[in-house]
Every structure is written in structure tokens, then in C-alpha cells.
Amino acid sequence: MKKTLRRTAVVAGAATAAFGLTLSPASAVPSTTWTVTPAGSYTATNAGNIVLTATIPMTCTTSGASGSMASNTGNPAQVAAINAINFGTASTPCTSVLGNVSTVAVTPWSVVAQDYTASTGVTKGYVGNVTANVTAGVCKFTVTGKVSATYTNSTGVLAVNSVAGELTVTNPVNCGTIITTATKPLFKGNYSIKASNGAIPAIVGTNP
């Protein structure tokens, strides 16, 4: 009886090990290879208004950014860094019903790729590490989190379109009940991307 039990345990163990070896490669998710062409520095300019809504809309008619793009492997994977980004200028400030809006970004932010559709040339992902100090009239607060985004190779447009809950408010001062820590900001707008040589960068994701 003991020999039978011992033999059964050995057979079961061997079967389990073989089953595990069979499953491991199949269950592994292949990493995506993200190819950015051309890699290197880039600039971004708003195409249309950029709007941050934190209970009330704060609209910028001028916004720009700069940073670097690079190929990478992984899913998700960072394909660009936003090293500087501005909202409004002295002559064209962002506006709201509370008064002119000043937004100071704390960079770098990251551009992260998650999904690529070859038929449309569209990469889905998000802008991460977002931190910005916002002043609207006498109201001051900080926005942190990430924002959903897509990038389209044919147009070179990074479309930022956050959903509720991705961004949060901290440290509201002189904002009353209009903007509180319970506020869920939304950040929306389009940016046209150009590489340093003037070309529109392409982001392509492939799987092995």
C-alpha cells in the first residue's frame, strides 16, 4: 500500500511539473517592441484649445511642450518624456470665471504606450507623472495623476482626453466649495508633435 501511494505521488508530481512547463510559455504575455522614428527631441504645439476642468473650465488658447522620444520594449512602456510644458503666455493667459489662470507644471511627465492598432496607426496610452500647480484668481490647488491619450501617426497629434478619477486635487486654498479634494479634474486637448528635423514622428508597436 505504501509503495502504491509513493508511486502515485511520484506520477502526480511529474504530471504537475510537465503541466506547469507546458503552461508557462503559453501564459506569458509577449513584450511589445515600440519603435519611434525619428527618435530624439521634439516640440509640441496645441491644435485648438486646451481645457482643464475642475468643476469649472479653465481654457488655454496657447500651450506648448518639448522633450525627447525613444524606442522601448514593454507593455506599458515609456516612449517619450515631456521635459517642459507651458499653459498660456503673458499676452494670452488661460482664463476661467474665477479670473486668469496660471498653471506651473512640475516635470518631467511621461508618455506611455499600451496598445497599437496597425490599420489606423494609432497608439493608445496615457501621459503619466502629471503634476501641476494651478492658480485661478485667488484659488490655488495642485493637480496630480495621469491622463488617457492617443497618438496618431498620420497626423502627429497627441490627443489628451482624461476620464474622471485619473487626476486628483490636493492642497486647495481659497477655493471654497468650488474646488475641493473631492474634485475630479479633466484635462482635454490636442497637441501637434514635430521632431527636431521637422518630421512627424511615428510610433509603431509590434509583438514577437
Secondary structure, 3 states (H helix, E strand, C coil): CHHHHHHHHHHHHHHHHHHHHHHHHHHCCCCCEEEEECCEEEEEEECCCEEEECCCEEEECCEEEEEEECCEECCCEEEEEEEEEEECCCCCCEEECCEEEEEEECCCEEEEEEEEECCCCEEEEEEEEEEEEEEECCEEEEEEEEEEEEEECCCCEEEEECCCCCEEEEEEECCCCCCCCCCCCEEEEEEEEEECCCCCCEEEEECC
